Amino acid sequence: MITNRSHTSGVLAVLISGVSAGSVSADGFRLASQDAFATARGEAFVATADNASAIYYNPAGITQLEGVNFRGGVYGIYLDPTFSPPSTAANSGSTYHIEHQWAAVPQGFATYTPEEWPLSFGLGVYAPYGGNMEWPQSTGFREVATGAALNYVTINPVLALKLAPGLSIAGGAMANYANLVMEQGIRTNNTGLFVGSSRFRGEGWSAGYNVGLLWQPYEEVSLGATFRSRATVRLNGKTDLEAPPTTFGDVQRSAQADFEFPMTTVFGISYRPTPKWNVEIDADYTDWSSFGQTTIYQSPIPPQQIFLKRLNPPTNVAVTLDWQPTWMYEFGVTRYFEKGWHVSAGYVYSENAVPNAYYTPLAADLARQFFSVGAGRKGRHLDFDITYQFGYGPAHTVTGSAPSSDPIPSFYSGQTANGTYNFISHAVFLTVGLHF
């Protein structure tokens, strides 16, 4: 996720700050929604964590499960972030929408607690980050960024230990695979036509860990906390610069970039006045300051590209992002009925992580609110939950934005990400569980 505009090197900024179309239920480009029941409760689940998705929300919670449990689902999302140029722009009065507004994010979890053992074992496969965003070519910020896509998958085995009745701890390892594609325009020529683009493609693995604590000091009260470490991914791939032969033609170079996905931690308290009610409040912190400064490394310009050499673009490009730590505040309530039925409702307020000074339209990040309702049933061997979630971000006007790094002057006409951004999303989440 990054956007810089030094042609082949310009994609770094898109790499770091741009892959965010999937950030429907979180700040930055996090995907905080990993289970329909938890999402119905506004993601307020760290102190409840009583199904197999606890591997993500709080791994200590899997000690509450007996035998073998499987749980998986699909998070179907409709995203509609929009952009309106400043009143001083030539295209003022227009409103632009992204081109790919639908996405589906799957996840799966499995746990096993041997009979009369204090240990529980779990394995989760899920996508904590990701997205696919492509803006029209005529927005006015084409030289800042045009499109980006991220596939990010985490494989997360965990081990939980019940220390005493009502007290459990857990830890796990995370293996993360990232595959990214980022693109930006070069510039328009004097006829107003778009003449070229710069693209980065890369993939890589990283490692991290997560830990959790669940403590129920009283029957009516449960406390939960979880921590997920930072994870540095080294992306190895290439940059492609595509331009008409009359300028300098197409150039392909090998490229490499390291960037650090943030540390997150969640604290929560669940209050259960009777077995029929569960009310929870959580505070979810993401340390986006890991996206401060980074560098993209490229191979030298091919000898035959004499014209490009004359522009003297840097081989290694420093990019300043200066993202800020953020909080999500989560509230959820569940009402339980006879025969395993339940209904839930929730609310999330998510802060903005991206400063105006280095704003990227591919993150299009702003303060957001999410409202959710859901219902489900827990049977003897089969569970299911279905949830609807609505997301809304009031207008955020960006002024004074600048590129994350210095562009090549001959091919930069002064475009910025300035303008007004809005956000609306709709999501339907279906999760099914089996237990034996």
N, C-alpha and C positions, 0 to 999 in steps of 0.2 A: 504494500500500500504506500504509494509515493508520487509526487509530481514535481518535476524539475523540467526546465525547458531547454536544456542544452542538447537538443536533437537526440542522438543515440543515448546520451547520458541523461536526457530529460526525464526518462521514465522512472527514475528513482523516486521522485516525489509521488508519482502515482503508486508505486509499489508500497510505500509506507502509508501514505495518507489517503489512498483512494479506493481500496477494495472494501466497500462498505454497503453494498446494496442489501445485504442480508442483516443489517443491524436493526431489525425491526423491534426488538424488545429489549434494547440496551443502548448504552452510549457507545460512541465510536463505531466499531463494526462487530461488537460482540453479539452472539446469539445466546441469550440467557435462557430461552425457552427450550427445555429438553424433555418435558413430560406434560401431558394434557392436564393432569390433576394439579400439578404444581403451577402451571400457567393460569389455570382457572382461579387460583388463589393469589394471583399477582406475583408469582415466583416466590412468595413468602412460604418457604418449605424447609429451611435449614434446621429449624427446631422441631419439625414433624418427621420428615424423611422416612416415611414408613412404607415405601415400595422400592423396587429395584433401581429406579432412577436416582436413589440416594447416592449411588456411585458418583454422580455428578454434583448433586446438591449438598450432600454431607455424607461421606462414606461410612461414618460411624453409625448411621441409621440402619445399615443392613443387618445389624445384630438383632433387630426387632423382627426379622423375617425367619420363618421356619422352612426347612427342607429346600427344595429347588424352586427358583422363581425366574421367570423370563418376562421381559417387558419391552415393548418396542412400539414405535409409532412414526407418523409423518406430520410435520409442521408445514402446512400449506399457506403461502403468504402472497398477498397482493400489495405491492408497494406503489405509491404515487408521490414521490418527492417532486416538487416543481421549482422552477427558477424564473424570475422576472428581472430583466436587465434594468440598470439605473435609468432614471428619466433623461439623463444626458446621452445615453447610447443611441446609436442609429436604429437599433431594433427595439427601442423603448415601446412599451405597450404590449409586447408579446409575452406569452407564457409558454415555457418549455417543459415537457415531460420526458422521463427516461423511456427508452424503447422496449426494455424487457421488464415488465411489471409483475410477472408471476414467478414464483420460486417454490420449491419443495425441499425440505430438509429432513432426512430420516435419522433415526437413532435407535440403538438397541442396548439392552442391559440384561445381565444374568447374574444370579447370586446362588450360593449354596451354603447352608448352615447344617453341619452334621449334628445329629441328635445328641443332646447332652454335652455338646462342645461349647466352650466360650468363644470359639473362633468362627468367623464368617468370611467367605471368599466371594469376590465379585469381579466382573469384567464388563466394561462399558466401551462402546464404539459410537462416537458422536462427533458433531461439528460445533465447537464452541465459537468459531469465527467463520465468516464467509460472506460471499455476495457476488452479484453480477450486475454491473451498472453501465449503461451506454447512453450518452447524451447526443442529441442531434448536432450536426456539424455547424449550425448557424446560430448557436447560443451567444457568441461573442467572447466566450472563454476557451475556444478551441485550442489555443496555444498553451493553455493551462493544463487541460486534460479532456479527453473525449470518452474513454471507456476503460473499464478494469473488471477483472474476474478473479475470484479466489476460491479454490477448493481447499479446505483445511479439515483434516480428520485426526481425531485423537483416539488412540487405543489406550485404555486405562484399567489395568488390573489393580485391585485393592485387597487389603486384608484388614479386617476389623476385629477388635477384641473387647469382649464384655468384661470389664473390671469388677463390676458389682451390679446388683439389680438397679437399673435406671442409669448406669454410667458406662459409656462405651467410648473408645478411641479408635482411630483408623488411619491408615496411610496407604498411598498407592504411587505407582510410577506412571508417567505419561509419555508415550511416544507419539509425536505429532508430525504429520506429513502435510506440506504446503505446496500447492501448485498455483502459480500466479501468471496472469497475462495483463499487461497494462499498455495503454496507448494514448498518445496526444498528437495534436496537429503541429505542423511546423509554422506555416503562415499562409495567408492568402496573397496571390500576386496582384498586380495593379489592375487586373480585370475583375477582381472580386472572386475569382475561382480558388477553391482549395487545392493546394498543390502537393502536399505530402504529409507524412506522418512518421512518428517514432514509436517503436513498440519494444517492450521488454517481455521475455518469456523466461521463467525460471522455476525450479522446484528444489525442495530440500527437506531434510528431517531435523527435528530437534527433540530434546528430552527435558522432562520436568517432573514434578511430583505434586501430589495433593494430600492434605491431612484433614481430619475432622474430629470433632468432639460433640457428644450428645449427652446431656445430663438432665435427668428428671428428678429434682429434689423432692417434689410433691406430686401427688396424682394429678393435680390441676395445672401444674406448671412444668414446661420443658424448655431447656436452653440449648441452643446449638451454635456451632461456629465451624467454619471451614476456611481453608487457605489453599490457594493454587499458586505455584511458583511462576516466576518469569520463565520464558523459553525462547532462546535465541535460535533463529532459523538462518542457515546459510543457503541462499538461493543461487544455484548454478544454472546458467542458461546463456542467452544471447540477446543482443539488441539488434533491431532491424531499422534502418533509416531508409524510407522509401520516398524518392523525389524524382521529378522528371529529368531525363537525360540532359536537358539544357542547363540544369544547375550542377548537380554532382552525381546523379544516378542513385542506384541503390547500394547501401553499405551494410554489411553484416559483421558484427564483432562479438566475440565471446564476452560474457559479463558475469559479475558476481556481486552479491550484496548481502550483508548481514543485517537483520533487524530483530528486535526483541519484543515478543508479545508480552503484555503486561501481567504483573502480579495482581491477583484478585483475592479479596477476603470478604466473608459475609458473617454477620452476627444476627441472631434472632431470638425471640421469645414467643413461645406458644402458650396460650391460656385456654384451658378446657374446663369451664365451670360445671359442665355435665358431660357425660359420654356422647351427647347429641350435638355438641358444639365444639369447634376448634377455631380460635381466633389467633392470628400470628402477625407480628410486625418484625420486619428485617431491615437491616442497613447493609448495602452491598457496595464495596469500595473497589475501584479499578485504578491502578497507578499508571495512567497513560503517559507519565513523564518518561517512561522507557522509550517513547517516540520523541526524543529530543533532537539529536543530530545523528546523521548516519552518512555513509559514503557508498557510492556505486563505483566498482572497479571494472574497467573495460580493457580489452586488448588494444594495442596500438592501431592507428588508422592504417589500412592497407596502402602499400606504396603507390599503387595506381591511382589512388584518390587524391590527386595533387590539389584540386580545387578545395576540397574539404580541409586538407592540411593547411592551406593558406588562411583559413578562418581561425586556426590555432585553438580548437576546442580542447579543454582539459581532459586528460585520460581518466583521472580520478576526480569525482565531483562530490563536494560536500553539500549536504542538504540540511537545512534547518526546518524543523517542524514545530517544536515547542508545544506539543500537546499537554493538556493539564489533567491532573488527577480528578476523578469525578465520583459521585455517589449516586446510587439508585436507592430510593426509599420505597419499600414494598409492604403492602397490606393485603391480608387475605382472611376469608372466613368460610368455613364449611359447616353445613347442617347435615347430620346423618339421620337416616330414616330406617325403618324396618326392612328386612330382607336385603340388606347390603346397599341400598340406594343412598346417594348423597348428591347435594348441589353445592356449588361454590361460587364465590365472587371475589374479585381482586382489583387492586389499583397499584400502578407503578409511576413514580416520577423519576425521570432520568435526566441528569445534568448534561450540559454540552461540554465536550472535551477539546474541540478544535478552536484555536484562537483566530480572530479575524485577520491578524497580521500575516498568517500563512494559510489562509482558508483554502480548502480544496472542494470543488463541487462534487467530487467522487465520494467524499464522505458525507457532504451536505448535512453535517451534524448540527443539531440544535436541541434545545431543551424539549423533551417529549413527555407525553402522558399516555398511559395505556390502561384501558378498562377491559375487564374480562369476566365472562360468566361460563359456567360449565356444569355438566352433570355426568354421573357414572354409576356403576354398580360393581361391587365386589362380591363375586360368587364363590362357591366352594373351590372351583379350579380355574375359573375364567373371570377376568376383570376387564372393564373397559371404561374409558373416559372420553368425552368429546367436549371441546371448548371453543368458544368464539372470543376473539381478541380484537379490539379497536385501538389504533394508535393515532395520536394527533400531536402535531408540533406547530405552535403559533408562529407567525411570520418572524423570520430572523433576517435583519438587513445587515449585510456585510459592507463595510467601507474600509479603505486604507489597506487592502490586501496587497501582497507583493509575492513574487515568485519565491520558492523555497531556495533557489540558487540562481546565480547570474546566468542569463541566457546568452547565446551567441548574438551579438548586437545586430548583425546583418540579417538575421532571420527571426527577429522578435519585434513585433509592432506595438507592444505595450498593452496587450490584453491582460485582464485581471479577473479574479473571481467575484468582484464587487457586484452586488445585486441583492435581491430579496428571495429567500428560500422558504418553502413551506413543506409540510410533511403530513401525509395521511397513509394509514395502512389498515388492512383487514386481514385477519388470519383465522383459519380453522385448524384445529389440532385434534387428531385422533390417536389414542394410545390403547393398546390391548395388552393384557398380561395373562400369563399362565403360572400356576403354582401347584406343586405336588408335595 
